[in-house]
Amino acid sequence: MIEGTTVLHYCLFFLLGSALIYILAKIITRKNFVAASYTFLFEIFFLFWSVYQEQFGIRPQEIKDHLNLIIILAIAIIFLGTWISNLIKTSWQVLLTKMLNILIFLSLIVEILFGTYTHATLPNEKNQFLASTSVSPQTAHLPDVYFLLFDAYASTALIQEKLGLDNSEIDTFLNHHQFQIQSKSKSNYSVTYYSLASTLNGIYYPQDSVNHTTIHDLHRCWKRINHASILQLFKEKHYAVHNFSMFDVLNQKAPFTIFQEHLVINSNLITGNSFWNMVAKKYQFKNGSWQPNERVEAHYEELKNLEKSLTVSTLQKSDSPNFYYFHFTCPHEPFLVDAKGNLQSDLTVFRQRFEQKPEHYQNNLNLANALLKTCVTAIRKNKPDAIVLILGDHGPRINVKNKTEDFNFKNLNALFFPDQDYSGLSDSTTNVNMMRLVANKALQMNLPLLKDTSIYINLVAGH
């Protein structure tokens, strides 16, 4: 949610930045109108960066590569603007200065009010079907449940067909541990927000503005993930729900802050489309120059902390059953490691974000496989009666030729039931039905399966 202090801090930061620009411009030009004009341009540039990025296809990589040209262009605009201002009468300068001040003030107020209103008026969507379904009164031994999500983990078939990579080792490993692999599975959405919201609630959602999804649509999904209807069912059955992800789930705060930096929550509802959020904070001043700030070591450390937390959870004894949700942000970018498994530099990771080559994905896939194997081995060894669901939330984000629509959806989907009874499961069962199947098995319910459908989400630039 947007907290009052967040809004206040943002306003103060923005106003102080604007005041500094105005003072510097006034000292240089000695004209109120010119200073006000430059301040206005700065504010519009800062606030509405995503509009320019989307219209002109500007990427942060291109900004870095053409930084000198951009600086020269900015200086030229300043001199041109100063020259033009000398041609305008003083009375018109005063009037235009007032108009610019009013316009930017109204723009700022509208941005803040719209972001706040969007959060405050989000419907408290409830899964009416699940809400009306009573949980079985049987109180026999209830198994622990592990839900392991690996971001952008594609199916073995897609990895072989489209990327030319052999990842059959993971199928062999999972088959050895008696998992049922849905080799023709697809995610229901092409974006994590929608895909995960659908999976945790076991339903499809209104498509919102899928052809041009905004940060406010994504925030709506964030709230749906927090709601997590199916996890509420587990909680009602006296399960302890443990959240190890980048999202807030059932009002449990996300424990991993590095992963959460890119989510559309809190101040990002206001700053999400700004130059600062989409460009400036991706850099750091290091060794006398501006360098990409990918925080590679911090990302890797949080992945290893996830692995450690899962291993520890398998050794803990509890009187009540447990539901664990672990969200690993690989093999999705950032591509943290090289072919030998060594951490890459921030600059290398930054460039590979835009190159998106199959070999970059393969390196992160190797990292994901190592994490997956460690986690599954620990669960099967220490909690052999636990249910385990492993999903990719969508297909890979890789540049390849001859992409088909299925490329965005074909995902890893593997399920382990201790009794090896997979009734109702088919080779093409999609994510929306997997958690329903888990609830049916663990809670002895009879939730019907939905029609398997995949919906492409077109994100706005930068998200």
N, C-alpha and C positions, 0 to 999 in steps of 0.2 A: 504494500500500500504506500501511498505518498504521505509521509509524515510532515507535520507542520514545520519542524526544524529543517527538514530537507528543502522545502519550498523557500523558507527564509534564507537559508545559506545560499541557495541558488540565486535568489533575487539580489542578495548583497554582493555576491561574486560578480554577477552580470553588471550591476550598477556601478560597482567600483572599477571594473574593467572599462566600462563606457566612459566614466569620469576621467580615467587616466588617459585614454585615447583623446578625449576632448582637450584636456590640459596640454598634452604634448602638441596636438595640432594647433592649438591657440598660440602656444609659444613660438612655433615655427612660422605660422602664417600671419599671426596677429589679427585674425579676422574671425568673428563669431560664426558667420555663415559658413566659411570654409571648414572650420573646426567641427561645427555641427554636421555638415555634410559627410565628412570623413567618419565621424562617429556613427552616423546613421548607416553608412555603407558597411562598416565593421560589424554592427549589430545584425544587419540583415544577412551578411555573409556567415556570421557565427550561428545564428538561429536556424537558418533555412538551408544549410549546406546540402542536405539530402536531395533537395529539389534540383540543385545544380549537378550533383553527382549523377542523379538518375537521368536528367535530360541530356547531359553531355558524356555520360559513361566514364566519369572520372574515377580513377582508383587511387588509393593511397600510394601504391607503388609508383604510379606515374608522377605524383607530386614529388616524391623523393628524387626520382630520376631527372626531373626538370626543375629542380628547386631554384637554380640560378636564373633560369628564364622567368620563372614566376616572380622572383624578387625584382628583376629588371622591369617586368610588366607593371608591377605594383608601383614602383617609383615613377614610371611614365604616367600612370593614371593620376598620381598625386600632382605632378607638375601640370598635366593637362587640366585637371580639375581646378587647380589654383588659377591658371590662366583664364579659364572660362568664367570663374567667379568674379574676376576683375571687370568683366563685361556686363555684369548684372548690377542694376541700380541698388543703392543701399536700402531703400524702402522695400523692394522686392526681397532682398536678402533677409531682412527682419521677418517678413511674412513667411517665407519659405522655411526659415529656421524654426519658427513656431510650429509650422505644419509637420516638419520632420520629427520634432520632439513628440508631438501628439501621436503621430503615426506609429513610432517605435514603441511608445508607452502602451498604446492600445494593443500592438502586436504581442508584446510581452505578457500583458494581462490575459489576452485571449489564449495564448499558449498554456499558461499556468492554469487558468480556469478550465480549459478544455481537458487537460490531463487529469486534473482533480475530479472533474465531473465524470469523466470516463470511468475512473475507478469507483467512485461513489455510486454510480448508477448501474454497475455491472449486475445483471440479474443473478440471483442466488439459484443457479440452475441445479435442479435435482433430477436424478434418474428416477422417474416415477415408477418404472417397472421394478427396479431394485428396491425402491423405498417401500413398495407394497408387498414385497416378497418376504415371507417370514423365514427365519433361519431355523433349521431343524433343531428340535429340542434335545436330540441325543447328545450326551456329554461324554462319549467314549474318548479314548486318546486321540487328540488332535495333533497332526504333524506340524513341525516347523515348515515354513515356506520361504524359499529364497528366490527373489526376482532379480536377475542380473541383466542389466541393459548395457549393451555396448553400442555406442553412438556410431551410426553409419556403417555398421558391420553388415556386409552384403552376403548373399548366399554363395556357397561354393561354386555352384553352376555359373552364376553371373561373373564371379571373379575369374573363372577359367575362360568363359566365352568372350567377355568384353575387355578384360584387363590382361588376358594371356598369362595368368598366374595360377599356380597349383596350390590350393589351400585344402586339399583333401585330407591332410594330416589331422585337421580339427574334427572332421567327420569321423575318422578312424578313432580318435581319442574319445569322442562323445559316445560312439557306438560301443566302445569297450566298457564304458561306464553305464551302459544300458539306457541311454537317452533315445527318445524317439525324435528323429529329425524330419521336419516338414520341408523337404527340399524344394517345393514349388510355392512356398509361402511368399506373401507380400505384406508390406506395411500398408496401412490404410490411408496414410498421408505421407507426403514427401518432406515434411518438416517436423522437427522434434516436438515443438509445442503442441501441434495438433495430434501427432501420432501418440505421444505419451498421454495426453488428456483422454484420448479415445480408449487407450489400453487400460488405464487405471479406473475408468468409469464403465468400461464394457459397452459403450454405445458410440454411435456416430453423433456428430454435432452439426448444427446449422453451418453452412459453408462460409458464413460471414462474407467478406469481400475477397474470395479466394483468387480472383484474377488480379488483385492489386492489394495484397494484405498489408496493413499498416501496423505500427507498433501498438496501437490500441487493440487491434484484433489479437495480437500475440499476448497482450496482457490479459485479455479475456480467457485465453487458453491457460495462462499461468494460474488464474483463479480456479479453473476447472481441475487442474492437476492437484491443487491444494485440497479441493473438495473430495476427490478420489472415492467415488461411491463404493466400489468393490472393497477397498481397504477399510471403509467404514463397516462393511459387513463382517470383516475379520475382527475388527475392534469390538463389535457388538457380541461376538462369540468369545470375548475375553482374550483375544490375541493381543500381545504387545507388539505394536508396529514400530519398526526402527527405520529411520530415514537416513540413508547415506548417499545423498544425491546433491545436485545443484539447485533443486527446487524445494520450496516449502511444501510439505505434505501433511495433511490433517493438522495444520497449524504448527507442525514441528519445523523449526528453522533449519534451513540448509546448512550442514556443517562445513561445507567446502566453499570458501569465499572466492578463490581464484576462478573456479568454474562459473560462479554466479555473476561475475562482473559483466557478462555479455547479455544477461537476461533483461527483459523489458519490465522492470519493476522500480519502485522508489523514484529517484531523480531521473532515471532513464526514460520515464514517461514524458518528462519535459525536455531533457537534453538528448534524447535518443536520435533525433535528426540533426543535431547541431554539429558544427565543425569540430568542436572539442571531443565529443563522444565518438565520432566516426573517423577522425584523423589524428588530432593533436595528442590524445592520450596514448596513442599507439607508438609514440616515440619517447626517447629519453636522451638527455645530454650526457654523453659518455665519451671519455678520451678525447675531449676537445671538439666533438662534432655530434650532430643529432643522429641517433641510431634507433632502429626499430626496438620496441619494448614488448617482446613476446613472452617474457617471464617463463622461459623454458624450464628452468630448474624448479620453479614453484609449481608449475603444472605437473611435472614428473613426480615431485614429492607428494602431491595430493593423490595421484594415481597409486603410488606405493602405500600411502596411508589407507586408501580404500582397501587394498589387498590385505594389509595388516589387520584392519578392523574386521574384515570378513573372517580371516583365519582365527582371530581371537573369539569371534562370535560362535564359532563351531566348538569351542572348548568350554563355553559357559553353560552351566546348568540352570534350569529355570523351572518353576512349578507351573507356569502358564506357557501356552504355545506362543511362538514368535513368528512375525512376518518381517522379513528383511528386504529392503529395496536398495540395491547398489547400482549406481549409475557411473559407468566408466566412459570418459570422453574420448575414447579411441576405438577404432582406427580413424575417427574423424580428425580433421585438422584441429589444432596445429600439429604438423608432422615433427614430433619431438626428437626422433632418433634417426640415425643413418643406417645403412645396411648391416653394420656390425653391432648395432644396438647402442652406440655411443650417443650421448646428447649432442644436438647440433647447436650452433650459435644462433642468437636471436636474428641476425641478418639472414642466415640461410633459411630459417623457418619462415621468416617474413616473405622472402622471395618465393618459396615453395607454395605459399598460400595461393598465389596467383598462377603459378605454373601448373599445379594440380596434376602431376604426372603419375602414371600407374606405379612406378617404382617408389614414389613418395608414400603412396597409400600402402604399398607392400611393407615398407619399413614400420609404419605404425600398426599394420596388421600383425606383424611379428610380435610387437609389444603387447597388443591386445591378446594374442594367442597365449603368450607366456602368463599374463594375468589370469586369463580364463582357466588355463590348466591348473595353476596353483589353487585357485578358488574352488574349482570342481573337485580336485583331489582332496582338499581339506574337508569339504562338505561330505563327500561320499565316505571318507574315512571316519570322521568324528560324529556325523549325524546321518547314518545310512538310511534312516526312515524319513528324511526331509524331502519335501517336494521341491524341485528346482526347475525354474523357467528361465531360459536364456533367449533374449531377443536382440535383434538389431532394430532400431526405430525407423530406419529408412535406408535407401540405397546409398552408394558412395558418391562423394562430390569430386569427381575426377574428370579431366578432359580426355575424352576418347572419341574416335570417329564412329559414325553410324550408331549414335545413341537411339535407343527405342524408349517408349514411355515406361516400359517395365524397369528400365535402368534405375529409375528413381525409387523403386519400391521393393525389388527382390532382396530379401533380408535373411539373416541367420535366424532360425526359429527351432529351438530344441527344448524338449520337455522330458523330465524324469518323474515318473510316479513309482513309488516303492513296490506297488502291487503289479506293476507292468500292464495294467488294464487301461488301454487308451481308447476306450469306446467313445465314439463321437468325433474323434480326431481324424482328419484326412491329411493327405500329403500337401494340400494347398490351403489349409486353415490359416487365416490371417490374424494379425495381432489383436484385433477387437474381440475375438472369440477366445483367445488363449487364457486371459484372466478369468473369463467365465468358466472355462473348463477346470482351471485350478480351484476356483471357489466351489464348483460342483463336487470335486474330489475331496478337498480338505474339509469343507463345511457340510458335506452330504446334502447338497442342494440339487436342484434340477432346473437351472437356468437354461432357457433355449438358446441356440446359437443363431447369430444374425447372418444375413447374406454377406458374403465376402466381397468388398468393393474397395477400390483404391482411388484416391482423389488427389490430384496435383495442386499444390499450393504455390502461387507465384509471389515470392517475397519482394518487398520494396528494396531498393538499393541499400546495402549496408547491414541488412538483418538476415 
